[in-house]
């Protein structure tokens, strides 16, 4: 008796490529590049059947992209605060 087992292939993990590129351009160049490098690995690892490694690369890309975006947002907020303080100081 043969069993007809269908192995379902898990969906390809998110690559984070677009987000990594945006972080590289707009926020934090070094961390965005790390995100891009890991994002570039996701599809090739998935295509090679290395799902666990593709998932790991996706998680790394997401981590570095989020850290870069966070640093960028914090930098922008600090810059705005600095400009406001200097603007108020010079108006007095």
MMTF fields as JSON, N, C-alpha, C and O atoms, coordinates in Angstrom:
{
  "mmtfVersion": "1.0.0",
  "mmtfProducer": "UNKNOWN",
  "numBonds": 367,
  "numAtoms": 368,
  "numGroups": 92,
  "numChains": 1,
  "numModels": 1,
  "chainsPerModel": [1],
  "groupsPerChain": [92],
  "chainIdList": ["A"],
  "bondAtomList": [4, 2, 8, 6, 12, 10, 16, 14, 20, 18, 24, 22, 28, 26, 32, 30, 36, 34, 40, 38, 44, 42, 48, 46, 52, 50, 56, 54, 60, 58, 64, 62, 68, 66, 72, 70, 76, 74, 80, 78, 84, 82, 88, 86, 92, 90, 96, 94, 100, 98, 104, 102, 108, 106, 112, 110, 116, 114, 120, 118, 124, 122, 128, 126, 132, 130, 136, 134, 140, 138, 144, 142, 148, 146, 152, 150, 156, 154, 160, 158, 164, 162, 168, 166, 172, 170, 176, 174, 180, 178, 184, 182, 188, 186, 192, 190, 196, 194, 200, 198, 204, 202, 208, 206, 212, 210, 216, 214, 220, 218, 224, 222, 228, 226, 232, 230, 236, 234, 240, 238, 244, 242, 248, 246, 252, 250, 256, 254, 260, 258, 264, 262, 268, 266, 272, 270, 276, 274, 280, 278, 284, 282, 288, 286, 292, 290, 296, 294, 300, 298, 304, 302, 308, 306, 312, 310, 316, 314, 320, 318, 324, 322, 328, 326, 332, 330, 336, 334, 340, 338, 344, 342, 348, 346, 352, 350, 356, 354, 360, 358, 364, 362],
  "bondOrderList": [1, 1, 1, 1, 1, 1, 1, 1, 1, 1, 1, 1, 1, 1, 1, 1, 1, 1, 1, 1, 1, 1, 1, 1, 1, 1, 1, 1, 1, 1, 1, 1, 1, 1, 1, 1, 1, 1, 1, 1, 1, 1, 1, 1, 1, 1, 1, 1, 1, 1, 1, 1, 1, 1, 1, 1, 1, 1, 1, 1, 1, 1, 1, 1, 1, 1, 1, 1, 1, 1, 1, 1, 1, 1, 1, 1, 1, 1, 1, 1, 1, 1, 1, 1, 1, 1, 1, 1, 1, 1, 1],
  "groupList": [{"groupName": "UNK", "atomNameList": ["N", "CA", "C", "O"], "elementList": ["N", "C", "C", "O"], "formalChargeList": [0, 0, 0, 0], "bondAtomList": [1, 0, 2, 1, 3, 2], "bondOrderList": [1, 1, 2], "singleLetterCode": "X", "chemCompType": "L-PEPTIDE LINKING"}],
  "groupTypeList": [0, 0, 0, 0, 0, 0, 0, 0, 0, 0, 0, 0, 0, 0, 0, 0, 0, 0, 0, 0, 0, 0, 0, 0, 0, 0, 0, 0, 0, 0, 0, 0, 0, 0, 0, 0, 0, 0, 0, 0, 0, 0, 0, 0, 0, 0, 0, 0, 0, 0, 0, 0, 0, 0, 0, 0, 0, 0, 0, 0, 0, 0, 0, 0, 0, 0, 0, 0, 0, 0, 0, 0, 0, 0, 0, 0, 0, 0, 0, 0, 0, 0, 0, 0, 0, 0, 0, 0, 0, 0, 0, 0],
  "groupIdList": [1, 2, 3, 4, 5, 6, 7, 8, 9, 10, 11, 12, 13, 14, 15, 16, 17, 18, 19, 20, 21, 22, 23, 24, 25, 26, 27, 28, 29, 30, 31, 32, 33, 34, 35, 36, 37, 38, 39, 40, 41, 42, 43, 44, 45, 46, 47, 48, 49, 50, 51, 52, 53, 54, 55, 56, 57, 58, 59, 60, 61, 62, 63, 64, 65, 66, 67, 68, 69, 70, 71, 72, 73, 74, 75, 76, 77, 78, 79, 80, 81, 82, 83, 84, 85, 86, 87, 88, 89, 90, 91, 92],
  "secStructList": [7, 7, 7, 7, 7, 7, 7, 7, 7, 7, 7, 7, 7, 7, 7, 7, 2, 2, 2, 2, 2, 2, 2, 2, 2, 2, 6, 7, 2, 2, 2, 2, 2, 2, 2, 2, 2, 2, 2, 2, 2, 2, 2, 2, 2, 2, 2, 6, 6, 7, 2, 2, 2, 2, 2, 2, 2, 2, 2, 2, 2, 2, 2, 2, 2, 2, 2, 2, 2, 2, 2, 2, 2, 2, 2, 2, 2, 2, 2, 2, 2, 2, 2, 2, 2, 2, 2, 2, 2, 2, 2, 7],
  "xCoordList": [0.845, 0.0, 0.896, 1.771, 0.662, 1.44, 0.681, -0.528, 1.397, 0.77, 1.169, 2.313, 0.24, 0.465, 0.719, -0.164, 1.929, 2.273, 2.747, 3.613, 2.164, 2.6, 3.383, 2.858, 4.625, 5.448, 5.219, 5.476, 4.734, 4.506, 5.794, 6.423, 6.155, 7.344, 6.951, 5.981, 7.708, 7.375, 7.573, 8.389, 6.811, 6.902, 8.264, 8.849, 8.751, 10.049, 9.985, 9.041, 10.974, 10.978, 11.106, 11.601, 10.659, 10.757, 12.224, 13.075, 12.516, 13.915, 14.388, 15.573, 13.52, 13.884, 14.756, 15.396, 14.796, 15.686, 15.279, 16.125, 14.014, 13.568, 13.812, 14.328, 13.44, 13.625, 15.104, 15.474, 15.94, 17.383, 17.97, 18.811, 17.527, 18.009, 17.565, 18.353, 16.316, 15.829, 16.588, 16.922, 16.863, 17.636, 19.044, 19.588, 19.631, 20.973, 21.0, 21.914, 20.009, 19.977, 19.572, 20.162, 18.571, 17.971, 18.461, 18.383, 18.958, 19.207, 20.643, 21.379, 21.02, 22.281, 23.0, 22.666, 23.978, 24.673, 25.264, 24.983, 26.064, 26.702, 25.702, 25.852, 24.694, 23.726, 22.816, 22.378, 22.533, 21.746, 22.476, 21.862, 23.787, 24.582, 24.569, 24.461, 24.678, 24.595, 23.234, 23.136, 22.184, 20.847, 20.752, 20.149, 21.353, 21.324, 22.065, 21.591, 23.22, 24.004, 23.193, 23.152, 22.552, 21.741, 20.486, 20.072, 19.875, 18.671, 18.979, 18.149, 20.174, 20.557, 20.721, 20.602, 20.986, 21.185, 19.879, 19.866, 18.782, 17.531, 17.048, 16.835, 16.87, 16.323, 17.23, 16.748, 18.542, 19.442, 19.455, 19.482, 19.437, 19.394, 18.067, 18.044, 16.972, 15.663, 15.603, 15.095, 16.126, 16.128, 16.989, 16.716, 18.033, 18.911, 18.327, 18.945, 17.139, 16.488, 16.959, 16.669, 17.671, 18.181, 17.26, 17.621, 16.061, 15.043, 15.481, 15.28, 16.075, 16.481, 17.516, 17.453, 18.469, 19.477, 18.86, 19.25, 17.901, 17.207, 16.432, 16.416, 15.793, 15.05, 15.997, 15.675, 17.153, 18.157, 18.649, 18.782, 18.915, 19.361, 18.268, 18.562, 17.021, 15.899, 15.797, 15.591, 15.943, 15.885, 17.024, 16.823, 18.218, 19.364, 19.14, 19.415, 18.636, 18.362, 17.337, 17.5, 16.284, 15.257, 15.804, 15.477, 16.647, 17.226, 18.056, 17.862, 18.98, 19.867, 19.128, 19.478, 18.118, 17.312, 16.541, 16.479, 15.963, 15.207, 16.123, 15.765, 17.294, 18.249, 18.689, 18.745, 19.001, 19.405, 18.308, 18.577, 17.072, 15.943, 15.749, 15.475, 15.892, 15.758, 16.814, 16.514, 18.037, 19.114, 18.85, 19.09, 18.36, 18.03, 16.95, 17.065, 15.897, 14.802, 15.299, 14.98, 16.074, 16.622, 17.51, 17.447, 18.333, 19.193, 18.392, 18.747, 17.325, 16.479, 15.814, 15.773, 15.292, 14.649, 15.66, 15.355, 16.851, 17.878, 18.267, 18.494, 18.346, 18.666, 17.582, 17.893, 16.324, 15.213, 15.26, 15.087, 15.493, 15.597, 16.744, 16.587, 17.886, 19.041, 18.713, 19.04, 18.067, 17.716, 16.748, 16.888, 15.781, 14.83, 15.54, 15.293, 16.41, 17.12, 18.023, 18.044, 18.761, 19.64, 18.803, 19.171, 17.669, 16.793, 16.223, 16.184, 15.776, 15.251, 16.356, 16.144, 17.521, 18.664, 19.11, 19.46, 19.099, 19.542, 18.466, 18.778, 17.201, 16.111, 16.105, 15.521, 16.732, 16.728, 17.767, 17.901],
  "yCoordList": [-1.167, 0.0, 1.238, 1.392, 2.093, 3.308, 4.457, 4.609, 5.229, 6.435, 7.605, 7.721, 8.432, 9.575, 10.797, 11.629, 10.884, 12.019, 13.164, 13.003, 14.307, 15.489, 16.349, 16.824, 16.526, 17.381, 18.82, 19.199, 19.601, 21.004, 21.786, 21.687, 22.544, 23.377, 24.653, 25.315, 24.993, 26.233, 27.437, 27.416, 28.473, 29.698, 30.359, 30.279, 31.003, 31.688, 32.794, 33.585, 32.856, 33.906, 35.289, 35.435, 36.281, 37.668, 38.03, 37.683, 38.73, 39.058, 40.333, 40.439, 41.293, 42.586, 43.427, 44.372, 43.109, 43.826, 45.291, 46.177, 45.559, 46.943, 47.762, 48.877, 47.207, 47.916, 48.178, 49.252, 47.189, 47.342, 48.437, 49.219, 48.487, 49.531, 50.908, 51.854, 51.024, 52.308, 52.743, 53.919, 51.81, 52.136, 52.575, 53.511, 51.904, 52.264, 53.69, 54.46, 54.029, 55.342, 56.445, 57.525, 56.172, 57.232, 57.321, 58.391, 56.238, 56.239, 55.937, 56.816, 54.709, 54.246, 53.331, 52.152, 53.877, 53.163, 51.816, 50.811, 51.744, 50.454, 49.349, 48.215, 49.669, 48.638, 48.265, 47.119, 49.215, 48.922, 47.964, 47.082, 48.134, 47.237, 45.818, 44.852, 45.69, 44.359, 43.744, 42.549, 44.561, 44.08, 43.619, 42.585, 44.391, 44.035, 42.719, 41.867, 42.557, 41.331, 40.11, 39.099, 40.21, 39.079, 38.897, 37.766, 40.0, 39.907, 39.228, 38.489, 39.479, 38.881, 37.368, 36.667, 36.867, 35.425, 34.642, 33.448, 35.3, 34.583, 33.776, 32.57, 34.414, 33.703, 32.588, 31.518, 32.822, 31.775, 30.569, 29.426, 30.818, 29.698, 28.941, 27.711, 29.675, 29.04, 28.193, 27.072, 28.737, 28.003, 26.75, 25.764, 26.787, 25.626, 24.598, 23.568, 24.882, 23.95, 24.067, 23.195, 25.116, 25.33, 26.297, 27.443, 25.808, 26.671, 27.252, 28.439, 26.428, 26.913, 28.031, 29.016, 27.867, 28.912, 30.166, 31.282, 29.988, 31.134, 31.891, 33.122, 31.158, 31.786, 32.539, 33.633, 31.96, 32.616, 33.912, 34.939, 33.859, 35.047, 36.115, 37.304, 35.7, 36.636, 37.306, 38.516, 36.516, 37.079, 38.064, 39.11, 37.73, 38.637, 39.93, 41.022, 39.795, 40.985, 41.873, 43.092, 41.264, 42.03, 42.715, 43.868, 41.991, 42.554, 43.791, 44.84, 43.676, 44.801, 45.948, 47.111, 45.64, 46.692, 47.467, 48.696, 46.76, 47.43, 48.25, 49.358, 47.725, 48.473, 49.736, 50.812, 49.615, 50.779, 51.822, 53.018, 51.379, 52.311, 53.002, 54.2, 52.244, 52.833, 53.894, 54.962, 53.594, 54.572, 55.809, 56.934, 55.598, 56.73, 57.612, 58.837, 57.003, 57.773, 58.526, 59.701, 57.86, 58.524, 59.695, 60.763, 59.506, 60.583, 61.773, 62.92, 61.513, 62.586, 63.339, 64.57, 62.612, 63.256, 64.115, 65.251, 63.587, 64.369, 65.604, 66.666, 65.485, 66.63, 67.701, 68.886, 67.297, 68.258, 68.952, 70.168, 68.182, 68.786, 69.782, 70.879, 69.43, 70.325, 71.617, 72.708, 71.494, 72.667, 73.566, 74.789, 72.98, 73.771, 74.487, 75.67, 73.785, 74.397, 75.52, 76.592, 75.308, 76.34, 77.514, 78.676, 77.194, 78.255, 79.107, 80.331, 78.482, 79.216, 79.996, 81.135, 79.404, 80.075, 81.313, 82.327, 81.236, 82.382, 83.466, 84.623, 83.106, 84.086, 84.927, 86.01, 84.457, 85.197, 86.227, 86.943],
  "zCoordList": [0.0, 0.0, 0.0, 0.852, -0.952, -1.052, -0.412, -0.587, 0.305, 0.848, -0.024, -0.464, -0.253, -1.124, -0.255, -0.048, 0.242, 1.091, 0.216, -0.644, 0.458, -0.264, 0.72, 1.727, 0.4, 1.242, 0.81, -0.333, 1.746, 1.4, 1.635, 2.688, 0.65, 0.744, 1.477, 1.109, 2.516, 3.219, 2.302, 1.381, 2.58, 1.795, 2.004, 3.084, 0.965, 1.042, 2.092, 2.101, 2.97, 4.0, 3.371, 2.253, 4.096, 3.639, 3.437, 4.256, 2.338, 2.05, 2.737, 3.055, 2.974, 3.572, 2.651, 3.112, 1.358, 0.441, 0.284, 0.406, 0.019, -0.182, 1.077, 1.01, 2.216, 3.476, 3.76, 4.234, 3.466, 3.69, 2.806, 3.25, 1.565, 0.655, 1.147, 1.134, 1.577, 2.082, 3.328, 3.469, 4.229, 5.425, 5.04, 5.626, 4.059, 3.612, 3.052, 3.346, 2.255, 1.616, 2.603, 2.603, 3.439, 4.245, 5.685, 6.288, 6.246, 7.687, 8.078, 8.525, 7.906, 8.491, 7.504, 7.381, 6.811, 5.744, 6.184, 5.532, 7.248, 7.585, 7.926, 7.469, 8.718, 9.108, 7.939, 7.835, 7.07, 5.88, 4.96, 4.359, 4.848, 4.008, 4.57, 3.814, 5.874, 6.498, 6.197, 5.917, 6.254, 5.915, 4.469, 4.18, 3.554, 2.132, 1.887, 1.134, 2.519, 2.331, 2.773, 2.072, 3.933, 4.412, 3.567, 3.313, 3.128, 2.3, 0.969, 0.439, 0.429, -0.846, -0.746, -1.751, 0.43, 0.611, 0.65, 0.352, 1.013, 1.292, 0.094, 0.216, -1.059, -2.227, -2.711, -3.082, -2.714, -3.213, -2.275, -2.732, -0.977, -0.024, -0.134, -0.085, -0.282, -0.413, -1.68, -1.664, -2.777, -4.054, -3.98, -4.665, -3.146, -2.986, -2.021, -1.754, -1.504, -0.587, 0.848, 1.667, 1.163, 2.522, 3.261, 3.529, 3.585, 4.177, 5.52, 5.777, 6.372, 7.695, 7.592, 8.327, 6.672, 6.481, 5.868, 6.212, 4.963, 4.367, 5.432, 5.44, 6.326, 7.416, 8.349, 8.812, 8.621, 9.459, 8.798, 9.464, 7.493, 6.764, 6.761, 6.888, 6.619, 6.659, 8.028, 8.122, 9.079, 10.43, 10.673, 11.291, 10.188, 10.333, 9.551, 10.048, 8.321, 7.503, 8.196, 8.246, 8.727, 9.433, 10.671, 10.953, 11.412, 12.638, 12.329, 12.944, 11.379, 11.075, 10.411, 10.615, 9.627, 9.004, 10.068, 10.021, 11.013, 12.082, 12.978, 13.378, 13.295, 14.125, 13.386, 13.982, 12.098, 11.301, 11.223, 11.338, 11.027, 10.969, 12.317, 12.371, 13.399, 14.734, 15.0, 15.533, 14.629, 14.804, 13.947, 14.384, 12.738, 11.865, 12.449, 12.42, 12.98, 13.579, 14.81, 14.989, 15.655, 16.842, 16.43, 17.039, 15.404, 14.914, 14.409, 14.68, 13.682, 13.167, 14.311, 14.302, 15.294, 16.45, 17.207, 17.571, 17.444, 18.14, 17.332, 17.91, 16.023, 15.176, 15.279, 15.401, 15.232, 15.35, 16.705, 16.79, 17.764, 19.101, 19.129, 19.665, 18.568, 18.524, 17.774, 18.241, 16.613, 15.82, 16.585, 16.558, 17.257, 18.032, 19.181, 19.419, 19.886, 21.011, 20.515, 21.118, 19.447, 18.901, 18.379, 18.554, 17.734, 17.224, 18.333, 18.211, 19.423, 20.557, 21.243, 21.661, 21.362, 21.995, 21.23, 21.835, 19.919, 19.129, 19.052, 18.77, 19.3, 19.272, 20.55, 20.567, 21.597, 22.861, 22.888, 23.881]
}
